[in-house]
């Protein structure tokens, strides 16, 4: 393949087909394996929630899929193409097609919110200055931030605003896949609910596939189409919330039928159940 | 990918249908922008038909609404039709005009340059006052230590001593050795003209002991340890670790600053002593080999030229140098604000200011020792 072909490299999968397919994945540090023999499909157009106890490799899985951590074994297919078969140019083309919301936002601290959003646009697209400004404001509005936030530095934002600004940056290139690492951690319940709604709305409007690492039972109940529970280095079970609640695995039982689950919407609206 | 286009099909009653085709996506932005900017129809009523649009992203949707706004501003009647439901939601979502927000003032003008100069002068004054205030606070903290009202954090001091002192030994001695050698070589080269090569011992001894060893050491420690103090304290500040200490009822000065400054005050004289020895050794080696001065002559001249006072002048200065380096490094560390850039700015400032102040202090000492004839 010539370089020009590489630059137009644009594999696609039909809606509902696995846009990410992970097979027999092993990732670890030193001799300790965090994920071992993990299989997972993320279907195009769904919101997948990934749960698991702390240290079960949720974030590691996310970082391995996007290429921040080397895997030791297994295959990862992105948009139907084996990630090992990609050359650097092709890899860049793939990377443009996803956006990542890091747990702490990871906004560039020396740039204003607007400059943060424009950063990937400037790198990859050929916008005029006027259009850059306008598109940054459009993205800000998409994530529900006030226009005044555009000129603030990340250190001048509240936790919730940082998440939204980081989401706006993740959406800067109109990604097809959105990776979210604990998007609602550190937000108050109302803020978290709003953020969930926002993600659901954006997913519908922009036709995104969302891969969400979360601990938030409300998010799982509210917006996730499917849930994958990680444990023992593998996916313990994947399916809908109702499937999860029926599983006999002790951790799944504790997680989905525990007191916190009962208090949240997992079992319908609070109060509906009686006590 | 198909280039975006807008074809005007005139209708019967002075209206027109605009057939939009191609990919309305970010990758086609130059063509799209040009298309929107140059779109000048004559009809008063327009129907924008989006049926032929192959793909639409936020940029395309935004430019579509921009086109509509632009036409409506010219008093035309505009309707958008033929979009899929998903595309319609997207268009509705981005349809609002982005408000204009005043950008942060930046850029350089003659006026702002003047303002910067003024600000720098005021800041220099403020830095001095801050330094004095911080010195006072550190002295109070040390006073509490001496009077037993607070605990000496010995492990912290020892840990810092290792990092500042022990790990600094190789580089400090190496550089001093080399500089001593270079000075000796240059002196011998000049003294040869007068046939007084053996005076190199006098010159070297006085220069290294009084000035060079302590200056070199202080400058190196400012670069080596001052910068690391600033970066450490700065990142602790950024991650709210300093706040955490404070809310636990601990004084950051006592926990973070005093051990570092104490370690510097202990380590710098020791390193200065090593630097003096290394400098003289370097000079001696050159004198033996390059100058042909015998060891006998060299050391007897050295003994005659330097006294206890020569040695002490250098050593007395060392703790003061340590104090200013430590103070500046810690002040700059605590001045770090949220951003990574701020950490960089303050680390640079820490090193530059410490080196400057070290040289100023050295000058003051030179005047002082000259005045008391020591």
Interface residues (C-beta under 8 A of the other chain):
Chain A: X108 X109 X110 X112 X114 X121 X125 X126 X127 X128 X131 X133 X134 X135 X136 X137 X138 X139 X141 X142 X147 X148 X150 X151 X153 X154 X155 X156 X171 X173 X174 X204 X205 X206 X207
Chain B: X25 X26 X27 X29 X30 X33 X57 X58 X59 X62 X66 X86 X89 X90 X93 X94 X96 X98 X99 X101 X102 X103 X104 X337 X338 X339 X340 X341 X342
